[in-house]
Amino acid sequence: MDNPTIATENKRGFTYKLSKYGKAFVSFAEQDKKVMDIGAAYGVATIPALKKGASVVAFDLQESHLKTLYSNTPIELRKKLELVSAKFPYIDFEPTSFDAIYVSQVFPFLSGEEITMAIEKLSCWLKKDGKLFIVSFSPYLDYVKSYLPEFERKRKAGKAWPGYVENLSQYSNDESIAINLPNNVHHIDEKDISLLLFKNGFMIEKLEYFGCEADELPKGIKCDGRERLGIIARKL
């Protein structure tokens, strides 16, 4: 499934073509592995993982997204698909249930406290040597670049989660982007998330800022090539 950029139905941003981190998740999702796609939306990562032979839990806040995902899934693959609609991270799965978990553009809609809870749970749910794949928008976005001085000020002062924007309407210069987002939005930088991963038993294999790969980011998002934070981490 090769979706273009499409707005979600619950003011949680957009769904994009699969990035290199999503592709790495799919590549890891082989026959007999059980994986989870958090923020699955319309199935841009879920369906390719099913085609690789994995059993996939597709997790999304919006039930209508999952209905579309299910209808887009080839009939012969549906037996390996489980749909879960709930608010992340306020849900539990059995410990060591998953070989891999993909979390794409979910952290922007969580507070720092909720991300802390999320990383703790993700660590619990993954098997030893299981992998966590994360994609999340960074503070380096054009539509909210007027917040960058505040972000830098908070980071220099040692504030936790300096990319948390409490009043997006105060900083946004692109209504077409902001209208698809809540007024509180969290743009993640590498410092806090790295520390959390280390504290919860992860070894970071790859971490970088990255931007457009196939011209998939809409105008208003594109900034300087650091628009997204990508992470691959292994559970020790």
Secondary structure, 3 states (H helix, E strand, C coil): CCCCCEECCCCCCEECCCCHHHHHHHHHCCCCCEEEEECCCCCCCHHHHHHCCCEEEEEECCHHHHHHHHHHCCHHHHHHEEEEECCCCCCCCCCCCEEEEEEECCHHHCCHHHHHHHHHHHHHHEEEEEEEEEEEECCCCHHHHHHHHHHHHHHHCCCCCCCEECCHHHHCCCHHHHCCCCCCEECCCHHHHHHHHHHCCEEEEEEEEECCCCCCCCCCCCCCCCCEEEEEEEEC
